[in-house]
């Protein structure tokens, strides 16, 4: 029960996002169900997880579609909570490390707004090249305790599929910058992303807020040396802004002359890498940028870029090596939490084709556009609550690992000492300790009272929770 009491203490800090106490209790109930459910079959799994009466299904659906829950305020509150309570927030040079990436979620519903044909780039033969689904972009913050580093998700939004205004020319890069700015982060940070985000739009959006980008660069990119300083009398014409053009691929030449260092890559030991560092002008933004060419003995070659020229090359390599943590966060969100497992559809929607692109709504009626906005709002609500549920599991895992293992009550083949329990292990521990939380009669948990009144003892789940309590 102590795990649930700590869980409830954090959830209470999200209360200002709801204008009514009843809405907050339904939100907390949905979070509890996402935390403890044993299957990922949509909203019905939330009802089963808590053993609720069948009438609660409509109430939870209403929560996801409600305007009483302020999604932007909930997101900012969650970001504040993470920064204040999550132990081990990673800081380098006084800056926090934010990771961003996109995720494409398969959705086959023909009456689901924002569903479009998406291309997936992958070397796996189990992943189709094209799918119908939602294209989301997500942001997470890096934290670490007990020799473990993980990405705590902050927010994710659907950024493709629907155009309400035909004059809207914003790209995914513009929307990523807007998403980062909407989080209300006050401390400076490094934003870590893959080569797709290595553009002038993203860099300018970050530098305007005194933040920096660390990313990968394509090997066919070019940069420029600083122009030579000419002495003597001033010559005719505009002074040169750029010096000699440098092909970044040439940084990999003569590897024997490159510097050597112990690999700072996460999880690697007794591995030596070679690297070369150059500070060059990059034309898309016209500023001095630090480029690092890295040769790894087994992983091959990679070219990195950092807009902070005061950061050492080894630190740049170390920070970028942690980018994959958001990929692991996506994996847990899909397979354990069910963050993207919504199935809401819009009955009045014009069905989409199997190879359709963006849905242009500028010629639709205002009521139709409002209905689409309401449905996309429901998707975002489900995603954000899933993100919060995952972050709560990570908080409990990193802050109370001994309590998690004592409530786990099951078996796994390997328990590694000094490593935090996974979200899956923590979710099982929360599921096992849920009856004790519901049985609490101290009067300190409004949620327990709220749920006890709605448990259906005529079903197996409700009967189990009642008898165990």
The 8 nearest C-alpha neighbors of each residue, nearest first, counted from 0:
[[1, 436, 3, 2, 435, 432, 4, 433],
 [2, 0, 4, 3, 5, 402, 436, 6],
 [3, 1, 5, 0, 4, 6, 395, 429],
 [2, 4, 6, 0, 5, 1, 7, 436],
 [3, 5, 1, 7, 6, 2, 8, 0],
 [4, 6, 8, 2, 3, 7, 1, 9],
 [5, 7, 3, 4, 9, 8, 2, 10],
 [6, 8, 10, 4, 9, 5, 3, 11],
 [9, 7, 5, 6, 11, 10, 4, 12],
 [10, 8, 7, 11, 6, 12, 5, 80],
 [11, 9, 7, 12, 13, 8, 6, 27],
 [12, 10, 13, 9, 14, 8, 7, 27],
 [11, 13, 10, 14, 9, 8, 80, 15],
 [14, 12, 11, 10, 15, 16, 76, 73],
 [13, 15, 16, 11, 12, 17, 23, 10],
 [16, 14, 17, 13, 18, 12, 73, 72],
 [15, 17, 73, 69, 14, 72, 13, 68],
 [18, 16, 68, 15, 19, 23, 14, 22],
 [17, 19, 67, 16, 20, 15, 68, 22],
 [20, 18, 22, 21, 17, 23, 67, 68],
 [19, 21, 23, 22, 24, 18, 17, 14],
 [20, 22, 24, 23, 19, 25, 26, 17],
 [23, 21, 25, 19, 20, 24, 26, 17],
 [22, 24, 26, 20, 21, 25, 17, 27],
 [25, 23, 27, 21, 26, 22, 28, 446],
 [26, 24, 28, 22, 27, 23, 29, 21],
 [27, 25, 23, 29, 24, 28, 22, 30],
 [26, 28, 24, 30, 29, 25, 23, 31],
 [27, 29, 25, 31, 26, 30, 24, 32],
 [30, 28, 32, 26, 27, 31, 33, 25],
 [29, 31, 27, 33, 28, 32, 388, 34],
 [32, 30, 28, 34, 29, 33, 27, 35],
 [31, 33, 45, 29, 35, 34, 30, 36],
 [34, 32, 30, 31, 36, 35, 336, 29],
 [33, 35, 31, 32, 388, 426, 30, 36],
 [34, 36, 430, 32, 426, 33, 429, 31],
 [37, 35, 48, 32, 33, 38, 34, 45],
 [36, 38, 35, 48, 39, 44, 430, 427],
 [39, 37, 36, 40, 44, 48, 335, 337],
 [38, 40, 337, 41, 44, 340, 37, 36],
 [41, 39, 44, 38, 43, 42, 340, 337],
 [40, 42, 43, 341, 44, 39, 340, 342],
 [41, 43, 45, 44, 46, 40, 56, 60],
 [42, 44, 46, 45, 41, 47, 40, 56],
 [45, 43, 47, 42, 46, 40, 41, 48],
 [46, 44, 32, 48, 42, 43, 47, 33],
 [45, 47, 43, 51, 44, 48, 49, 50],
 [48, 46, 50, 44, 45, 49, 43, 460],
 [47, 49, 36, 45, 32, 46, 50, 44],
 [50, 48, 51, 47, 46, 32, 45, 461],
 [49, 51, 461, 460, 47, 454, 48, 455],
 [52, 50, 454, 46, 455, 49, 453, 55],
 [51, 53, 455, 54, 55, 454, 453, 50],
 [52, 54, 55, 56, 51, 46, 57, 455],
 [55, 53, 56, 52, 57, 58, 51, 453],
 [56, 54, 58, 53, 57, 52, 59, 51],
 [55, 57, 54, 59, 58, 53, 60, 46],
 [58, 56, 60, 55, 59, 54, 61, 53],
 [59, 57, 55, 61, 60, 56, 62, 54],
 [58, 60, 62, 61, 56, 57, 55, 63],
 [61, 59, 57, 62, 63, 58, 56, 64],
 [60, 62, 58, 64, 59, 63, 65, 57],
 [61, 63, 59, 65, 60, 64, 58, 25],
 [62, 64, 377, 60, 61, 380, 65, 381],
 [65, 63, 377, 61, 62, 373, 60, 66],
 [66, 64, 62, 67, 63, 61, 68, 377],
 [65, 67, 68, 69, 64, 62, 70, 373],
 [66, 68, 65, 18, 69, 17, 22, 19],
 [67, 69, 17, 66, 70, 16, 65, 18],
 [70, 68, 16, 72, 71, 73, 67, 17],
 [69, 71, 73, 72, 68, 74, 380, 16],
 [72, 70, 74, 73, 69, 75, 181, 16],
 [71, 73, 75, 69, 74, 70, 16, 76],
 [72, 74, 16, 70, 76, 71, 75, 69],
 [75, 73, 77, 71, 72, 76, 70, 78],
 [74, 76, 78, 72, 77, 182, 73, 79],
 [77, 75, 79, 73, 74, 78, 72, 13],
 [76, 78, 80, 74, 79, 75, 73, 81],
 [77, 79, 75, 81, 76, 80, 153, 74],
 [80, 78, 76, 82, 77, 81, 83, 75],
 [79, 81, 77, 83, 78, 82, 84, 76],
 [82, 80, 85, 78, 83, 79, 84, 77],
 [81, 83, 79, 80, 84, 85, 78, 88],
 [84, 82, 80, 81, 79, 85, 86, 78],
 [83, 85, 81, 80, 82, 86, 394, 9],
 [84, 86, 81, 394, 82, 83, 87, 88],
 [87, 85, 88, 84, 398, 144, 142, 397],
 [86, 88, 143, 142, 144, 89, 85, 141],
 [89, 87, 142, 86, 141, 143, 90, 85],
 [88, 90, 142, 141, 95, 87, 96, 143],
 [91, 89, 95, 94, 93, 88, 92, 96],
 [90, 92, 94, 93, 95, 89, 96, 314],
 [93, 91, 94, 90, 310, 95, 188, 309],
 [92, 94, 91, 90, 95, 187, 188, 186],
 [95, 93, 188, 90, 91, 187, 92, 189],
 [94, 96, 188, 90, 89, 189, 91, 97],
 [95, 97, 189, 188, 141, 140, 190, 89],
 [98, 96, 140, 190, 139, 189, 191, 141],
 [99, 97, 191, 139, 190, 138, 140, 192],
 [98, 100, 138, 192, 137, 191, 139, 97],
 [101, 99, 137, 136, 192, 138, 102, 98],
 [100, 102, 136, 135, 137, 103, 134, 99],
 [101, 103, 135, 134, 136, 104, 100, 137],
 [104, 102, 134, 133, 135, 105, 132, 101],
 [103, 105, 133, 132, 102, 106, 134, 339],
 [106, 104, 132, 131, 130, 133, 103, 107],
 [107, 105, 132, 131, 108, 104, 133, 114],
 [106, 108, 131, 109, 132, 105, 114, 111],
 [109, 107, 111, 110, 106, 344, 114, 342],
 [108, 110, 350, 351, 111, 107, 352, 114],
 [111, 109, 350, 108, 344, 345, 348, 112],
 [110, 112, 344, 108, 109, 114, 345, 113],
 [113, 111, 114, 371, 110, 375, 161, 374],
 [112, 114, 160, 161, 115, 133, 159, 111],
 [115, 113, 132, 133, 112, 160, 111, 131],
 [116, 114, 356, 131, 355, 160, 132, 357],
 [115, 117, 131, 354, 130, 356, 355, 132],
 [118, 116, 130, 129, 131, 115, 119, 132],
 [117, 119, 129, 128, 130, 120, 116, 127],
 [120, 118, 128, 129, 121, 117, 127, 130],
 [121, 119, 128, 118, 122, 126, 127, 123],
 [120, 122, 123, 119, 126, 128, 124, 127],
 [121, 123, 124, 120, 126, 125, 119, 128],
 [124, 122, 125, 121, 126, 127, 120, 128],
 [123, 125, 126, 122, 127, 121, 128, 120],
 [126, 124, 123, 127, 122, 121, 128, 119],
 [125, 127, 124, 123, 128, 121, 119, 122],
 [128, 126, 129, 125, 130, 119, 124, 121],
 [127, 129, 119, 118, 126, 120, 130, 121],
 [130, 128, 118, 117, 127, 119, 116, 131],
 [131, 129, 117, 116, 132, 105, 118, 127],
 [132, 130, 116, 115, 106, 105, 107, 117],
 [133, 131, 105, 106, 114, 104, 115, 130],
 [132, 134, 104, 114, 103, 135, 113, 105],
 [133, 135, 103, 159, 157, 102, 158, 104],
 [136, 134, 157, 102, 156, 101, 158, 103],
 [135, 137, 101, 155, 156, 100, 102, 157],
 [136, 138, 155, 100, 99, 154, 101, 135],
 [137, 139, 99, 154, 153, 98, 152, 155],
 [140, 138, 152, 153, 98, 151, 150, 97],
 [141, 139, 97, 151, 150, 96, 98, 152],
 [140, 142, 150, 89, 96, 149, 151, 88],
 [143, 141, 88, 89, 87, 149, 148, 150],
 [142, 144, 148, 87, 147, 149, 88, 89],
 [143, 145, 147, 146, 87, 397, 148, 86],
 [144, 146, 417, 147, 418, 419, 143, 397],
 [147, 145, 144, 418, 417, 148, 143, 419],
 [148, 146, 143, 144, 145, 418, 419, 149],
 [147, 149, 143, 142, 144, 146, 141, 150],
 [148, 150, 142, 324, 141, 143, 151, 147],
 [149, 151, 141, 140, 324, 325, 139, 152],
 [150, 152, 140, 139, 390, 141, 149, 153],
 [153, 151, 139, 386, 154, 150, 138, 390],
 [152, 154, 139, 138, 78, 151, 386, 140],
 [153, 155, 138, 137, 152, 383, 74, 386],
 [156, 154, 137, 136, 138, 135, 383, 382],
 [155, 157, 135, 136, 158, 379, 137, 154],
 [158, 156, 135, 134, 159, 133, 136, 155],
 [159, 157, 135, 156, 134, 171, 136, 174],
 [160, 158, 134, 157, 161, 113, 357, 133],
 [159, 161, 113, 357, 115, 114, 358, 356],
 [162, 160, 358, 113, 357, 159, 359, 163],
 [163, 161, 359, 164, 360, 358, 165, 357],
 [162, 164, 360, 361, 359, 161, 165, 368],
 [165, 163, 166, 361, 167, 162, 360, 359],
 [164, 166, 167, 361, 162, 163, 359, 360],
 [167, 165, 164, 168, 162, 163, 169, 361],
 [166, 168, 164, 165, 169, 162, 163, 170],
 [167, 169, 166, 170, 165, 164, 173, 162],
 [170, 168, 173, 167, 174, 171, 172, 166],
 [169, 171, 173, 172, 174, 168, 175, 158],
 [170, 172, 174, 173, 175, 158, 169, 159],
 [173, 171, 175, 170, 174, 201, 176, 196],
 [174, 172, 170, 176, 171, 175, 169, 177],
 [173, 175, 177, 171, 176, 172, 178, 170],
 [174, 176, 178, 172, 177, 173, 171, 179],
 [175, 177, 179, 173, 174, 178, 180, 204],
 [178, 176, 174, 180, 175, 179, 181, 173],
 [179, 177, 175, 181, 176, 180, 174, 182],
 [180, 178, 176, 177, 181, 182, 175, 138],
 [179, 181, 177, 182, 178, 183, 176, 184],
 [182, 180, 178, 183, 179, 177, 75, 71],
 [183, 181, 75, 180, 184, 179, 78, 178],
 [182, 184, 181, 180, 185, 75, 179, 78],
 [185, 183, 182, 186, 180, 187, 78, 179],
 [184, 186, 183, 187, 188, 182, 208, 180],
 [185, 187, 184, 188, 94, 95, 93, 210],
 [188, 186, 94, 210, 209, 185, 95, 189],
 [189, 187, 95, 94, 210, 96, 190, 186],
 [188, 190, 96, 211, 212, 97, 210, 95],
 [189, 191, 97, 212, 98, 213, 211, 96],
 [192, 190, 98, 213, 214, 212, 97, 189],
 [193, 191, 214, 99, 98, 196, 100, 190],
 [192, 194, 214, 215, 195, 196, 191, 197],
 [193, 195, 215, 197, 196, 216, 214, 192],
 [196, 194, 193, 197, 198, 192, 215, 172],
 [195, 197, 194, 198, 193, 192, 201, 172],
 [198, 196, 194, 195, 214, 216, 201, 199],
 [199, 197, 200, 196, 201, 202, 283, 195],
 [198, 200, 283, 202, 284, 201, 203, 197],
 [201, 199, 203, 198, 202, 204, 172, 173],
 [200, 202, 204, 199, 203, 198, 205, 176],
 [201, 203, 199, 205, 204, 200, 206, 198],
 [204, 202, 206, 205, 200, 201, 199, 207],
 [203, 205, 201, 202, 207, 206, 200, 176],
 [206, 204, 210, 202, 203, 207, 208, 211],
 [205, 207, 209, 210, 203, 208, 204, 202],
 [206, 208, 205, 204, 209, 203, 210, 202],
 [207, 209, 206, 205, 210, 204, 187, 203],
 [210, 208, 206, 207, 205, 187, 211, 188],
 [209, 211, 205, 206, 188, 187, 208, 189],
 [212, 210, 189, 306, 205, 206, 190, 307],
 [211, 213, 190, 305, 306, 189, 191, 214],
 [214, 212, 305, 191, 304, 190, 192, 319],
 [215, 213, 192, 304, 193, 303, 191, 194],
 [214, 216, 303, 194, 193, 302, 304, 217],
 [217, 215, 194, 302, 303, 218, 304, 214],
 [218, 216, 219, 220, 215, 194, 302, 301],
 [217, 219, 248, 220, 247, 216, 302, 301],
 [218, 220, 217, 248, 221, 247, 246, 216],
 [221, 219, 218, 217, 247, 246, 222, 216],
 [220, 222, 246, 247, 245, 219, 244, 223],
 [223, 221, 281, 245, 280, 244, 279, 246],
 [224, 222, 244, 280, 279, 245, 243, 242],
 [223, 225, 242, 279, 243, 280, 226, 241],
 [224, 226, 242, 241, 227, 223, 280, 279],
 [227, 225, 242, 241, 239, 240, 224, 228],
 [228, 226, 229, 225, 242, 239, 224, 241],
 [227, 229, 226, 230, 225, 239, 238, 231],
 [230, 228, 227, 231, 233, 232, 226, 234],
 [229, 231, 228, 232, 233, 227, 234, 238],
 [230, 232, 233, 229, 234, 228, 235, 227],
 [233, 231, 234, 230, 229, 235, 228, 238],
 [232, 234, 231, 235, 230, 229, 236, 238],
 [235, 233, 232, 236, 238, 237, 231, 229],
 [234, 236, 233, 237, 238, 232, 239, 229],
 [237, 235, 238, 234, 239, 233, 240, 232],
 [236, 238, 239, 235, 234, 240, 233, 241],
 [239, 237, 240, 236, 234, 235, 226, 233],
 [238, 240, 241, 226, 237, 242, 227, 236],
 [241, 239, 226, 238, 242, 225, 285, 237],
 [242, 240, 226, 225, 239, 223, 224, 243],
 [241, 243, 226, 224, 225, 223, 244, 227],
 [242, 244, 224, 223, 245, 241, 226, 225],
 [245, 243, 223, 222, 242, 224, 246, 221],
 [246, 244, 222, 223, 221, 247, 243, 224],
 [247, 245, 221, 248, 249, 220, 222, 244],
 [248, 246, 249, 221, 250, 220, 245, 218],
 [247, 249, 218, 246, 250, 251, 219, 220],
 [248, 250, 247, 251, 252, 246, 245, 253],
 [251, 249, 248, 252, 247, 292, 275, 246],
 [250, 252, 249, 248, 254, 292, 253, 275],
 [253, 251, 249, 250, 254, 248, 256, 255],
 [252, 254, 255, 256, 251, 257, 250, 249],
 [255, 253, 257, 256, 252, 251, 273, 294],
 [254, 256, 253, 257, 258, 273, 252, 259],
 [257, 255, 254, 253, 258, 252, 275, 273],
 [258, 256, 254, 275, 274, 255, 273, 259],
 [257, 259, 274, 273, 275, 256, 260, 255],
 [258, 260, 273, 272, 274, 257, 271, 261],
 [261, 259, 272, 271, 262, 273, 258, 313],
 [260, 262, 271, 270, 272, 263, 269, 259],
 [261, 263, 271, 270, 264, 272, 260, 267],
 [264, 262, 317, 261, 265, 313, 316, 267],
 [265, 263, 317, 262, 320, 267, 266, 316],
 [264, 266, 267, 263, 320, 321, 317, 262],
 [267, 265, 264, 268, 263, 262, 147, 146],
 [268, 266, 265, 264, 270, 262, 269, 263],
 [267, 269, 270, 266, 262, 261, 263, 264],
 [270, 268, 271, 267, 261, 262, 272, 263],
 [271, 269, 262, 268, 261, 267, 272, 296],
 [270, 272, 261, 262, 260, 269, 259, 273],
 [273, 271, 295, 262, 260, 259, 294, 261],
 [274, 272, 259, 294, 258, 257, 293, 260],
 [273, 275, 293, 292, 258, 257, 294, 259],
 [274, 276, 292, 257, 291, 258, 250, 293],
 [275, 277, 291, 290, 292, 312, 274, 278],
 [278, 276, 290, 289, 279, 291, 275, 288],
 [279, 277, 289, 288, 290, 287, 276, 308],
 [280, 278, 224, 287, 288, 223, 222, 277],
 [279, 281, 287, 223, 286, 222, 288, 224],
 [282, 280, 222, 285, 283, 286, 284, 279],
 [281, 283, 285, 284, 280, 222, 286, 223],
 [284, 282, 199, 281, 285, 198, 286, 200],
 [285, 283, 199, 282, 286, 281, 203, 202],
 [284, 286, 282, 281, 283, 280, 287, 240],
 [287, 285, 280, 284, 281, 288, 282, 279],
 [286, 288, 280, 279, 278, 281, 289, 285],
 [289, 287, 306, 279, 278, 280, 305, 308],
 [288, 290, 278, 305, 308, 304, 277, 306],
 [289, 291, 304, 277, 303, 276, 278, 288],
 [292, 290, 276, 303, 275, 302, 304, 293],
 [291, 293, 302, 275, 274, 301, 250, 303],
 [292, 294, 274, 301, 300, 273, 302, 291],
 [295, 293, 300, 273, 299, 272, 274, 296],
 [294, 296, 299, 272, 298, 297, 300, 293],
 [295, 297, 298, 299, 294, 272, 271, 270],
 [298, 296, 295, 299, 294, 300, 270, 272],
 [299, 297, 295, 296, 300, 294, 301, 293],
 [298, 300, 295, 297, 294, 296, 301, 293],
 [301, 299, 294, 293, 295, 298, 302, 292],
 [300, 302, 293, 292, 303, 294, 299, 215],
 [301, 303, 292, 216, 291, 215, 293, 218],
 [304, 302, 215, 291, 216, 290, 214, 292],
 [303, 305, 290, 214, 213, 289, 215, 291],
 [306, 304, 213, 289, 307, 212, 288, 290],
 [305, 307, 288, 211, 212, 308, 289, 304],
 [308, 306, 305, 309, 310, 211, 289, 288],
 [307, 309, 289, 310, 306, 288, 305, 278],
 [310, 308, 307, 311, 289, 306, 312, 92],
 [311, 309, 308, 307, 312, 314, 315, 305],
 [310, 312, 314, 313, 315, 309, 308, 316],
 [313, 311, 315, 314, 316, 291, 310, 276],
 [314, 312, 316, 315, 311, 317, 263, 260],
 [313, 315, 317, 311, 316, 312, 318, 310],
 [316, 314, 312, 318, 313, 317, 319, 311],
 [317, 315, 313, 319, 314, 318, 320, 312],
 [318, 316, 314, 263, 320, 264, 315, 319],
 [317, 319, 315, 320, 321, 316, 314, 322],
 [318, 320, 321, 316, 322, 317, 315, 191],
 [319, 321, 317, 318, 264, 322, 316, 265],
 [322, 320, 319, 323, 318, 324, 265, 317],
 [321, 323, 324, 319, 320, 325, 98, 191],
 [322, 324, 326, 325, 321, 327, 320, 319],
 [325, 323, 327, 326, 322, 150, 321, 149],
 [324, 326, 328, 327, 323, 150, 329, 322],
 [325, 327, 329, 323, 324, 328, 330, 322],
 [328, 326, 330, 324, 325, 329, 331, 323],
 [327, 329, 325, 331, 326, 330, 332, 150],
 [330, 328, 332, 326, 327, 331, 333, 325],
 [329, 331, 327, 333, 328, 332, 334, 326],
 [332, 330, 335, 328, 334, 333, 329, 327],
 [331, 333, 336, 329, 338, 330, 337, 335],
 [334, 332, 337, 330, 331, 335, 338, 329],
 [333, 335, 331, 332, 330, 337, 336, 39],
 [336, 334, 331, 332, 337, 423, 333, 422],
 [337, 335, 332, 338, 33, 334, 333, 385],
 [338, 336, 340, 333, 339, 39, 332, 335],
 [337, 339, 385, 382, 332, 336, 340, 333],
 [340, 338, 337, 341, 382, 333, 104, 332],
 [339, 341, 337, 338, 41, 342, 39, 40],
 [340, 342, 41, 339, 343, 378, 381, 42],
 [343, 341, 344, 41, 340, 108, 106, 111],
 [344, 342, 341, 111, 345, 374, 378, 377],
 [343, 345, 111, 110, 342, 346, 108, 374],
 [346, 344, 348, 110, 347, 111, 343, 374],
 [345, 347, 348, 344, 110, 349, 111, 350],
 [348, 346, 345, 349, 110, 367, 370, 350],
 [349, 347, 345, 110, 346, 350, 111, 112],
 [348, 350, 351, 347, 110, 109, 346, 345],
 [351, 349, 109, 110, 348, 352, 111, 108],
 [352, 350, 109, 355, 349, 110, 353, 114],
 [353, 351, 355, 354, 350, 109, 115, 356],
 [352, 354, 355, 351, 131, 116, 109, 115],
 [355, 353, 116, 352, 356, 115, 131, 351],
 [356, 354, 352, 115, 116, 353, 351, 357],
 [355, 357, 115, 116, 358, 160, 354, 114],
 [356, 358, 160, 161, 359, 115, 162, 355],
 [357, 359, 161, 160, 162, 360, 356, 113],
 [360, 358, 162, 361, 357, 161, 163, 165],
 [359, 361, 163, 363, 362, 162, 358, 368],
 [360, 362, 164, 163, 363, 359, 165, 162],
 [363, 361, 360, 364, 359, 163, 365, 164],
 [362, 364, 360, 361, 367, 365, 368, 366],
 [363, 365, 367, 366, 368, 362, 361, 360],
 [364, 366, 368, 367, 369, 363, 370, 362],
 [365, 367, 369, 364, 368, 370, 363, 371],
 [368, 366, 370, 364, 365, 369, 363, 371],
 [367, 369, 371, 365, 370, 366, 372, 364],
 [370, 368, 372, 366, 371, 367, 365, 373],
 [369, 371, 373, 367, 368, 372, 366, 374],
 [370, 372, 368, 374, 373, 369, 375, 112],
 [373, 371, 369, 375, 370, 374, 376, 368],
 [374, 372, 376, 370, 371, 375, 369, 377],
 [373, 375, 377, 371, 376, 372, 370, 378],
 [376, 374, 378, 372, 377, 373, 371, 379],
 [375, 377, 373, 379, 374, 378, 372, 380],
 [376, 378, 64, 63, 380, 374, 375, 379],
 [379, 377, 375, 381, 376, 380, 382, 374],
 [378, 380, 382, 376, 377, 381, 383, 156],
 [379, 381, 377, 383, 378, 382, 63, 376],
 [382, 380, 378, 384, 379, 383, 385, 377],
 [383, 381, 379, 385, 338, 380, 384, 339],
 [382, 384, 386, 380, 385, 381, 379, 387],
 [385, 383, 387, 381, 386, 382, 388, 380],
 [386, 384, 338, 388, 382, 383, 387, 381],
 [385, 387, 383, 389, 384, 388, 152, 390],
 [386, 388, 390, 384, 389, 385, 391, 383],
 [389, 387, 385, 391, 390, 386, 34, 30],
 [390, 388, 392, 386, 387, 391, 385, 393],
 [389, 391, 387, 393, 392, 388, 151, 386],
 [392, 390, 394, 388, 393, 389, 387, 395],
 [391, 393, 389, 395, 390, 394, 422, 396],
 [394, 392, 396, 390, 391, 395, 397, 422],
 [393, 395, 391, 397, 392, 396, 398, 85],
 [396, 394, 398, 392, 399, 393, 397, 391],
 [395, 397, 393, 400, 394, 420, 399, 398],
 [396, 398, 394, 395, 419, 399, 400, 393],
 [397, 399, 395, 396, 394, 400, 86, 85],
 [398, 400, 395, 402, 401, 396, 397, 403],
 [401, 399, 403, 396, 402, 397, 398, 419],
 [402, 400, 404, 403, 399, 405, 396, 406],
 [401, 403, 405, 399, 400, 404, 406, 2],
 [404, 402, 400, 406, 401, 405, 428, 425],
 [403, 405, 407, 401, 406, 402, 400, 428],
 [404, 406, 402, 403, 407, 401, 408, 428],
 [407, 405, 428, 403, 404, 408, 402, 431],
 [408, 406, 428, 404, 409, 405, 403, 427],
 [407, 409, 406, 405, 410, 428, 404, 431],
 [410, 408, 407, 411, 427, 406, 428, 424],
 [411, 409, 412, 408, 407, 413, 414, 424],
 [412, 410, 413, 409, 414, 424, 407, 408],
 [411, 413, 410, 414, 415, 409, 424, 416],
 [414, 412, 411, 415, 410, 416, 418, 420],
 [415, 413, 416, 412, 411, 418, 420, 417],
 [414, 416, 418, 413, 417, 419, 420, 412],
 [417, 415, 418, 414, 419, 145, 413, 146],
 [416, 418, 145, 146, 415, 419, 147, 144],
 [419, 417, 416, 145, 415, 147, 146, 420],
 [418, 420, 397, 396, 400, 145, 421, 147],
 [421, 419, 396, 424, 425, 400, 418, 422],
 [420, 422, 424, 423, 425, 419, 396, 393],
 [421, 423, 425, 424, 392, 426, 393, 420],
 [424, 422, 426, 421, 425, 335, 427, 331],
 [425, 423, 427, 421, 426, 422, 420, 428],
 [424, 426, 428, 422, 427, 423, 403, 392],
 [427, 425, 429, 423, 428, 424, 35, 34],
 [428, 426, 430, 424, 429, 425, 407, 431],
 [429, 427, 407, 406, 425, 431, 426, 430],
 [430, 428, 426, 432, 427, 431, 35, 433],
 [429, 431, 35, 427, 433, 428, 432, 426],
 [430, 432, 428, 429, 433, 427, 406, 407],
 [431, 433, 429, 430, 435, 434, 0, 428],
 [432, 434, 436, 430, 435, 431, 429, 437],
 [435, 433, 468, 437, 464, 436, 432, 467],
 [436, 434, 438, 433, 437, 0, 432, 468],
 [435, 437, 0, 433, 434, 439, 438, 3],
 [438, 436, 447, 434, 435, 439, 433, 468],
 [437, 439, 468, 435, 436, 434, 440, 447],
 [438, 440, 436, 437, 441, 435, 447, 442],
 [441, 439, 442, 438, 443, 444, 437, 448],
 [442, 440, 443, 439, 444, 438, 445, 447],
 [441, 443, 440, 444, 445, 439, 448, 447],
 [442, 444, 441, 445, 440, 439, 447, 446],
 [445, 443, 446, 447, 442, 448, 441, 7],
 [446, 444, 448, 447, 449, 443, 442, 24],
 [445, 447, 449, 444, 448, 450, 24, 28],
 [448, 446, 437, 450, 449, 445, 444, 451],
 [449, 447, 451, 445, 446, 450, 452, 444],
 [448, 450, 446, 447, 451, 452, 445, 453],
 [451, 449, 453, 447, 452, 448, 446, 454],
 [452, 450, 448, 453, 454, 449, 447, 437],
 [451, 453, 450, 449, 454, 448, 455, 447],
 [454, 452, 450, 451, 51, 52, 455, 449],
 [453, 455, 51, 50, 451, 461, 52, 452],
 [454, 456, 52, 461, 51, 457, 50, 458],
 [457, 455, 462, 461, 458, 454, 465, 459],
 [458, 456, 455, 462, 459, 461, 460, 454],
 [459, 457, 456, 461, 460, 455, 462, 50],
 [458, 460, 462, 461, 463, 457, 456, 50],
 [461, 459, 50, 463, 462, 458, 464, 47],
 [460, 462, 50, 456, 455, 464, 458, 463],
 [461, 463, 456, 465, 459, 464, 460, 466],
 [464, 462, 460, 466, 461, 465, 467, 459],
 [463, 465, 434, 461, 467, 462, 466, 468],
 [464, 466, 462, 468, 463, 467, 461, 456],
 [467, 465, 463, 468, 464, 462, 434, 461],
 [468, 466, 464, 465, 434, 463, 435, 462],
 [467, 434, 438, 465, 466, 435, 464, 437]]
